[in-house]
């Protein structure tokens, strides 16, 4: 499994669709859409496959997309991938990125697929890589953003509008200099009165403290009047995080769920030999800090953990703070010289080290189970998400810090 798709609250249930390759754990078979439902974002029930590549316009995969609830119906939009046989580069020729619309009365039964956008509907400078529609309704209009790659290898987001969800027209594109060759999984949302444009840029130069992964994921502050963006802020500094999508929960809070995985990485997951690979992150509520940056709060309130299940470390922000180390099995979290690093031994299966700059650690919350680790730093201002595979239930040790250890969650 990989990207979360179609996230929404509808008819009393949370619907979490996701990219799914049921024919292979390595993801080499055609993408479908799987489907989870939950009454509370705590307990999830798998409901099977809802979309398979079964029409000419999605014959090589039902790729990512989103959902909108309107007038008692769920409207789903996704990209149908087509790769024509032949001697093509599949960048500027040989590929179709078709946007498809499906309507559901209940989140389970689906209408016939309707193709609403094809390659000919995109700007002339676009390559064949256009995908991942995020759709919403604003001021009575249907609006859509699509991720794209131009013919001169520049990532951008395409903006579309519609009075009717089957009849779209192009508005304009948004890009930024030196920000990679492709922008995937775009998402436009408001938080605390500000507008943000989230993207997953591919092809960024890797640095010691940013863009450390094969592909990155982050958000821009977005100027609606000028269609301009600020510098990219990353969502996550761990090894395994990509393709996040946000939605509004039953309380009107903005919730983010990401894929806890990374494509084309140098590290691996040993579960592939067992027939499965990857997972999604815990749902995270987004909050806006005074400096305009986003914090991610894990929804432990939804989860109602029993005493001793979640493992949390809380540091006294008033004490003199020196270097410290927290070990979860052979995963080592170390703070020194205003740098927090996460490194692994053999349980990382090739994962080495990731770093984040922070002048002071006010608090840490660590959620861990038998194959995943999510670390929330300074109230979620920084997050590090990674898979790891310890041989046994990992023990926890703290050195050099005064910490309240509330237990450890393992399954």
Secondary structure in CASP SS format (residue, H / E / C, confidence):
PFRMAT SS
TARGET T0000
AUTHOR 0000-0000-0000
METHOD secondary structure of the structure
MODEL  1
X C 1.00
X C 1.00
X C 1.00
X E 1.00
X E 1.00
X E 1.00
X E 1.00
X E 1.00
X E 1.00
X E 1.00
X C 1.00
X C 1.00
X E 1.00
X E 1.00
X E 1.00
X E 1.00
X E 1.00
X E 1.00
X E 1.00
X E 1.00
X C 1.00
X C 1.00
X C 1.00
X C 1.00
X C 1.00
X C 1.00
X C 1.00
X C 1.00
X C 1.00
X C 1.00
X C 1.00
X E 1.00
X E 1.00
X E 1.00
X E 1.00
X E 1.00
X E 1.00
X E 1.00
X C 1.00
X C 1.00
X C 1.00
X C 1.00
X C 1.00
X C 1.00
X E 1.00
X E 1.00
X E 1.00
X E 1.00
X E 1.00
X E 1.00
X E 1.00
X C 1.00
X C 1.00
X C 1.00
X C 1.00
X H 1.00
X H 1.00
X H 1.00
X C 1.00
X C 1.00
X C 1.00
X E 1.00
X E 1.00
X E 1.00
X E 1.00
X E 1.00
X E 1.00
X E 1.00
X E 1.00
X E 1.00
X C 1.00
X C 1.00
X E 1.00
X E 1.00
X E 1.00
X E 1.00
X E 1.00
X E 1.00
X E 1.00
X E 1.00
X E 1.00
X E 1.00
X E 1.00
X C 1.00
X C 1.00
X C 1.00
X C 1.00
X C 1.00
X C 1.00
X C 1.00
X C 1.00
X C 1.00
X C 1.00
X C 1.00
X E 1.00
X E 1.00
X E 1.00
X E 1.00
X E 1.00
X E 1.00
X E 1.00
X E 1.00
X E 1.00
X E 1.00
X C 1.00
X C 1.00
X C 1.00
X C 1.00
X C 1.00
X C 1.00
X C 1.00
X C 1.00
X C 1.00
X E 1.00
X E 1.00
X E 1.00
X E 1.00
X C 1.00
X H 1.00
X H 1.00
X H 1.00
X C 1.00
X C 1.00
X C 1.00
X C 1.00
X E 1.00
X E 1.00
X E 1.00
X E 1.00
X E 1.00
X E 1.00
X E 1.00
X E 1.00
X E 1.00
X E 1.00
X E 1.00
X E 1.00
X E 1.00
X C 1.00
X C 1.00
X E 1.00
X E 1.00
X E 1.00
X E 1.00
X E 1.00
X E 1.00
X E 1.00
X E 1.00
X E 1.00
X E 1.00
X C 1.00
X C 1.00
X C 1.00
X C 1.00
X E 1.00
X E 1.00
X E 1.00
X E 1.00
X E 1.00
X E 1.00
X E 1.00
X E 1.00
X E 1.00
X E 1.00
X C 1.00
X C 1.00
X E 1.00
X E 1.00
X E 1.00
X E 1.00
X E 1.00
X E 1.00
X E 1.00
X E 1.00
X C 1.00
X C 1.00
X C 1.00
X C 1.00
X C 1.00
X C 1.00
X C 1.00
X E 1.00
X E 1.00
X E 1.00
X E 1.00
X E 1.00
X E 1.00
X E 1.00
X E 1.00
X E 1.00
X E 1.00
X C 1.00
X C 1.00
X E 1.00
X E 1.00
X E 1.00
X E 1.00
X E 1.00
X E 1.00
X E 1.00
X E 1.00
X E 1.00
X C 1.00
X C 1.00
X C 1.00
X C 1.00
X C 1.00
X C 1.00
X C 1.00
X C 1.00
X C 1.00
X C 1.00
X C 1.00
X C 1.00
X E 1.00
X C 1.00
X C 1.00
X E 1.00
X E 1.00
X E 1.00
X E 1.00
X E 1.00
X E 1.00
X C 1.00
X C 1.00
X C 1.00
X C 1.00
X E 1.00
X E 1.00
X C 1.00
X C 1.00
X C 1.00
X E 1.00
X E 1.00
X C 1.00
X C 1.00
X C 1.00
X C 1.00
X C 1.00
X C 1.00
X C 1.00
X E 1.00
X E 1.00
X E 1.00
X E 1.00
X E 1.00
X E 1.00
X E 1.00
X C 1.00
X C 1.00
X C 1.00
X C 1.00
X C 1.00
X E 1.00
X E 1.00
X E 1.00
X E 1.00
X E 1.00
X E 1.00
X E 1.00
X C 1.00
X C 1.00
X C 1.00
X C 1.00
X C 1.00
X C 1.00
X C 1.00
X C 1.00
X C 1.00
X H 1.00
X H 1.00
X H 1.00
X H 1.00
X H 1.00
X C 1.00
X C 1.00
X C 1.00
X C 1.00
X E 1.00
X E 1.00
X C 1.00
X C 1.00
X C 1.00
X E 1.00
X E 1.00
X E 1.00
X E 1.00
X E 1.00
X C 1.00
X C 1.00
X C 1.00
X C 1.00
X C 1.00
X E 1.00
X E 1.00
X E 1.00
X E 1.00
X E 1.00
X C 1.00
X H 1.00
X H 1.00
X H 1.00
X H 1.00
X C 1.00
X C 1.00
X C 1.00
X C 1.00
X E 1.00
X C 1.00
X C 1.00
X C 1.00
X E 1.00
X E 1.00
X C 1.00
X E 1.00
X C 1.00
X C 1.00
X C 1.00
X C 1.00
X C 1.00
X C 1.00
X C 1.00
X C 1.00
X E 1.00
X E 1.00
X E 1.00
X E 1.00
X E 1.00
X C 1.00
X C 1.00
X E 1.00
X E 1.00
X E 1.00
X E 1.00
X E 1.00
X E 1.00
X C 1.00
X C 1.00
X E 1.00
X E 1.00
X E 1.00
X E 1.00
X E 1.00
X C 1.00
X C 1.00
X H 1.00
X H 1.00
X H 1.00
X C 1.00
X C 1.00
X C 1.00
X C 1.00
X E 1.00
X E 1.00
X E 1.00
X E 1.00
X E 1.00
X C 1.00
X C 1.00
X C 1.00
X C 1.00
X C 1.00
X C 1.00
X E 1.00
X E 1.00
X E 1.00
X E 1.00
X E 1.00
X C 1.00
X C 1.00
X C 1.00
X E 1.00
X E 1.00
X E 1.00
X E 1.00
X E 1.00
X E 1.00
X C 1.00
X C 1.00
X C 1.00
X C 1.00
X E 1.00
X E 1.00
X E 1.00
X E 1.00
X E 1.00
X E 1.00
X C 1.00
X C 1.00
X C 1.00
X C 1.00
X C 1.00
X C 1.00
X C 1.00
X C 1.00
X E 1.00
X E 1.00
X E 1.00
X E 1.00
X C 1.00
X C 1.00
X C 1.00
X E 1.00
X C 1.00
X C 1.00
X C 1.00
X E 1.00
X C 1.00
X C 1.00
X C 1.00
X C 1.00
END
